[in-house]
Amino acid sequence: MQRPIPTRSPDTDAEADRLQVELLRSATPARRAGLALSLTATIVGLARLALARQDPRANAEEIGVRFVELHYGREIGAGLAAFLRARRR
């Protein structure tokens, strides 16, 4: 007897959730990797969009540096900013 899979989201119907898990389990590794990469790209894009909304005057490079600072730390963000400045010279 298989235990029921707990619903991952309170607003998702249990049958829909079960079907989604079944589809993911039956997907090839390449398909699952593709889904993961797509989801990651979406989340990164939304995070960058939120940063742009916080500072509408920031250019793409500034937003990128801020993203790196927030996700990887100030030291790495500062290193990226220094690298980009040196590359412009």
N, C-alpha and C positions, 0 to 999 in steps of 0.2 A: 504494500500500500504506500503510495507516494504522498508525501506531505504537501499541502497546498503552498504555492509560492506566495509569500506576502506581497501585497500591492505596493509598488514603489512610490506611488503618489496617491494622496487621499482623493484626488479628483479624477482618478483613472478607474474606469470600470474594471473589475477583477478579470473578466473574460478578455477584455482588450489587453490587459497587462499580461495575462497568460499567453495569449497569442504572440505578443511582441517578444516575450522571452523565448518562445518556441522558434520563432523566425530567426532570432539572433543565434540560438544554439545550432540551428540547421545551416546557417550561412557558412560559406567557405572562409578560411582565415583571411584571404585577400579581401573578401567583401566586408568582414568585420573591421579589418585595418582601414579600408576605405571609409567606412562609416565613422570610425574614430578620428581619422584625419579631417574629415569634413566637419564633424562636430567641433574639433579643436579650432579649425579655421573660423568657424562661425563665432565661437566664444572670443577668440582673439580680436576679431573684427568688431564685435560688440563692445569689448573693453576699450578698444582704441576710439570707437565712436563716443563712448561715455567721456573719455579724456578730452576729446575735441569739444564736446559740449561744455565741459567745465572751463575750458579756456579757448573760446572761439578764435582768438588771435594767433594761437599756436599753429606752426606749420607741421607738416608730416614728420619731419625729422625730430622736432621738439616732442611731439606726441610719442614717437617711437622711443626716445630716450626716457620719457616719463614712464612708459609702459615697462621698460627694462628695470628702471629704479623700483617700481612697485612690485614687480614679480621676481626679481633676482637680487635686489638690494642696491643701496645707494652707491656702494663702491663700484660695482659693475656698471651701473648707469653712468657714473662719472667717467669711467674708463671708456665707455662707448662715446660719450660726448667729446672727450679729448681726441679719440681716434677720428671721429667725424670732422672735428675742427682741423686736425692735421691733414686729413685727406683733401680738404677744400683748398689748402695752400698750394 
